[in-house]
Amino acid sequence: MKLLKKPIFSLYKLTIDPKNQQAFLAEGVNNLITSYQNESGTLMMVATHEDEAGSVNYIFEMYQDDASYQIHAASPQFQHYAKLAQKVVQSKEIHKLSLETLHTSNQPLEIKGENPYFVRLLEVTVNHNNVKFLKNISQNTVANLVSSVDSNHWVIIDIFKDKSAMQEINVNQYLSQISAEYTIHELKVDTMVSQANLKLE
């Protein structure tokens, strides 16, 4: 589906006590899968963790428009998830991102439980003239999202079929050519849903 306007796109960083990770994960599965199956305006949702214990979690959410987001926010599954999150989330960062380009697989995704998928999250400070170069870093991806925080700060999210595909490219080598300020996060996918053939160019 080719998007004619920028969707609502948010990145959440949630820190939880590892003892609550399994309950948090289970609620996340229910929220993501139910939302994807019941809400046509929910385009993509990805829940990941960065550390082995699962205390640092990154969640990406994309909705077709604000009306679609409001439908999700009012849904029973989200309300249930939010109730648990209020109890177990120790710290929270929310970033509203401006999506510049988006490409997803021609197959819909509904991933839960044990799976091989990984996400590479790049945070880069770079001159706008080098954004095209940034986009070329992404190879062998299941999905690629390039977003701006502002004119010089960018977030690139690449989803890979497994860890080896993610590590085929030496990203440090590419990034060091255009920026001295960047951070790379390698994230394990817990749950992921996405509509097929999403495109924004």
N, C-alpha and C positions, 0 to 999 in steps of 0.2 A: 504494500500500500504506500503510494507516494503521498507524503504529507505536504499540504499546500501552505501551512504556516507552522511556526515553531510550537512544539508541544510544551506542556508543563513538565519540567525535568528537575528533579531534586536529588541531592546526595546527602545521606545521613551518616554520621559517625557516632555510634553508640557504644559506650563502655559499660560492661556488666560484670558482676561477680561470676567467675566460672562455674560456681555451684548452681547457678540459675540458667546455665547455657542450654541444657536439654529442654527445659520448659519453654524458654524463649524461642528456641528453634522450632519446637512443635507448633506453637502459636503462629510463628512466621509461615510455616508450611500451609496451615489452614487459611491464613490471610491471603497469601499470594495465589494459591491454587484456586480458591473460591472466587477471588476477585477476577482473576483471568477468565474463568469459565463463565461468570455471570455479568461482567461489565465490558461491553464492547469498546468503551473509551479508555480502558486500561490497556496501554500498549506494551509495556515492559515493566517487570519488577525483578530485581536481583538481590538476594540476601547472601552476604559473604562474611567470612571472618579472616583476620590477618594472622593472629597468633594461634599456636596449637591449642591452647586452653579455651579459645573462643571468647576471650574477654573484650577484644577490640573487633567491632562489627561494622561493616560498611554496607549500606543499603541504597540501591538506586531505584528510583520510581519515575515512570513516564506516563503521562495522561494526555489524551488528544487535545483537551482544552480544560478550562476551569470548571465547566459544568460536569465534565467527566470526573474530575478530581473531587468535586463536592458529592457526587454519587458514591464514590468510594469512601470518602470520609464519613458518610452517614450509614455505611453498610454495617450489618451486625458483626461480620467477621473482623472488620477493622476496629470496631468499638471494643470487642473482646480482646483483641491484640493490644490495643492502646491501654486498656485497664491493667494488663499484666506488665506492659512496658513501664507504666508509672511506678510500679513496685520494684522492678529489678534494674532499670537503667540508672547507672550512677552518674554518668555525664553524657551530654548530647551536643552535637554540632549539626547545624542544618545549613546547607548551601543550595541556594536557588541558582541554577546554571542556565546560561543561554546556549541552547544547542545550535551548533553551526552546521555539522554534517552528521548523518546517521545512515548506516547500512547494516541490515541484519540478514540472516540466512533465509533462503527461500523455503525453509521448513519451519513451522511453528515449534516453539520449545515449551516443554512442561517437565522440568527436571526437579526431582526431590529425592531425598535419601542419599545413599552412597553414589557418587558420580565422579567422573574424572575432570570436570570443567574447572578452569581457573580464569581469573580476571587480573589484568595488569592495569593499575590505576597510576597515571602519570600526572603530576602537578608541575607545571613548567612556567617560568617567567621568561618571556621571549617577545621580541619585536614582532609586530603584526606581519611584517614582510616575510617572516620565516614560518608562518602558519602552514603554508603549502608543504614545506619540508616536513613539518610535524605530521601531517596527514600521511606522508609516504612511509613513516615508520611502521605503520600497521600492516602486517602481512599474515596470511594464514589464519585469519580471524573468523569466528562464528558471527561476531558483531563488532562494529567499530563506532564509537561516539566521540566527536570532537566538540568541546564546549568552551565557552569563554566565561571567565569570572569578571574580567574587565578587559580593556584593550591590550594589556601586556601579560595577563595571567590566564593560563589555559589548563583545562583538565581533559585528558584523553583517556578513554575507557575502552580497552580491548578485551573481548571475551574469546577464550581459546578452548578447543576441544579437550586439551589436556595440558599438563605442566610442560612436557617436552616441546610442544608446539609453541608455547609462550617463551621458552628459553632459547629457541633457535636463533633469534636475532639478538645481537649485543646492543641493547638499547642505550646503554651508557656511552658507547662509541658514537652513536648518532647524536644524542642530546648534547654531549660535550662540545660538539662543533658549533652549536647555536646558542647555548645558554650555560651560565655558571650556576644557575639556581633552578634545581629540579629535584623532585622526590619521586621515587618509584615504590609502589606498594604491590606486592604479589598476594592475591586474595583467593582463598579457596571458596568455591561456590557451595552454599548450603541448599538454596532453593532458587530456581530461576524460571520465569515464564516470559514469553515474548511472542507477539504476533509475527507472522511470516512477512518477509519482503518489505520491511519498513525502510523508507528512504526519505532523506531530507538532504538537499544539495544546494 
